[in-house]
Amino acid sequence: MSNGQQKVVETEDGKAILQIALDAGIPMEHACGGNGFCTTCMCKVQQGMEHLSPRNDREENMGVVNDPERLSCQSQVHGDVTVEVIEY
């Protein structure tokens, strides 16, 4: 959450970080509608990178190639993950 706030959210396996956040009332920018064609939903993975789906072509095409940054719309969760929402 913003301003150092934290929120624990439980969800089903395979859901994207962006959808998890939106479902939990956590605001995240997503100018392209969550289709991986912008970088407004970028987040920083603080823990659990190994519990995310592998980086895909859309992320790489947008220049999101270095950990801990991921596009939240393209990152499916498969375990415990801690992310920081990046505010622009």
C-alpha distance (Angstrom), angle and dihedral (degrees) to the residues before:
residue distance angle dihedral
M1 . . .
S2 3.77 . .
N3 3.78 128.3 .
G4 3.79 93.2 24.0
Q5 3.78 93.4 -55.8
Q6 3.77 117.0 145.7
K7 3.77 130.5 -154.3
V8 3.79 128.5 -176.3
V9 3.79 113.7 -145.2
E10 3.79 129.5 -175.6
T11 3.78 119.3 -153.5
E12 3.76 143.1 158.4
D13 3.79 121.0 -80.2
G14 3.80 116.6 -89.5
K15 3.80 99.8 25.9
A16 3.83 117.7 134.9
I17 3.81 119.1 -109.6
L18 3.82 90.6 -121.1
Q19 3.81 93.2 55.4
I20 3.81 91.5 44.9
A21 3.81 90.4 53.0
L22 3.80 94.7 46.2
D23 3.82 92.1 46.8
A24 3.82 88.7 52.2
G25 3.80 93.6 49.8
I26 3.80 93.9 -107.9
P27 3.80 108.4 142.4
M28 3.80 115.4 -127.5
E29 3.77 127.0 169.0
H30 3.81 114.5 -119.3
A31 3.79 108.8 166.8
C32 3.81 94.9 172.1
G33 3.80 93.4 49.6
G34 3.80 94.4 -105.5
N35 3.79 96.0 -59.7
G36 3.81 98.2 124.5
F37 3.80 96.4 -111.4
C38 3.81 98.4 115.7
T39 3.78 135.2 31.4
T40 3.79 100.8 -126.7
C41 3.82 93.0 110.9
M42 3.80 94.6 52.2
C43 3.78 114.1 140.3
K44 3.79 136.1 -178.4
V45 3.79 116.4 -120.0
Q46 3.79 107.7 -139.2
Q47 3.80 96.7 177.9
G48 3.78 136.9 2.3
M49 3.81 102.7 38.1
E50 3.80 86.5 150.2
H51 3.83 88.9 61.6
L52 3.81 93.9 60.9
S53 3.78 129.2 88.6
P54 3.82 113.2 -98.4
R55 3.80 117.5 -85.1
N56 3.81 108.5 -89.4
D57 3.82 137.1 -149.7
R58 3.80 93.6 -93.9
E59 3.79 91.4 57.5
E60 3.78 92.0 45.8
N61 3.83 91.9 47.5
M62 3.82 89.0 54.0
G63 3.82 90.7 51.3
V64 3.80 95.3 -108.0
V65 3.79 96.1 136.8
N66 3.80 106.3 127.3
D67 3.78 129.1 78.5
P68 2.98 133.6 -92.7
E69 3.82 90.8 33.7
R70 3.80 120.4 85.6
L71 3.78 136.2 161.8
S72 3.78 103.5 -110.6
C73 3.81 92.3 -147.7
Q74 3.81 91.6 58.1
S75 3.82 99.2 41.1
Q76 3.79 115.5 90.3
V77 3.79 116.7 -161.8
H78 3.81 120.8 -128.7
G79 3.80 101.6 169.4
D80 3.79 140.2 -14.6
V81 3.80 113.6 -17.4
T82 3.80 131.6 169.7
V83 3.80 116.3 -157.2
E84 3.78 136.2 -179.9
V85 3.78 115.9 -140.1
I86 3.80 109.5 -132.3
E87 3.78 113.1 -138.1
Y88 3.78 119.9 -154.1
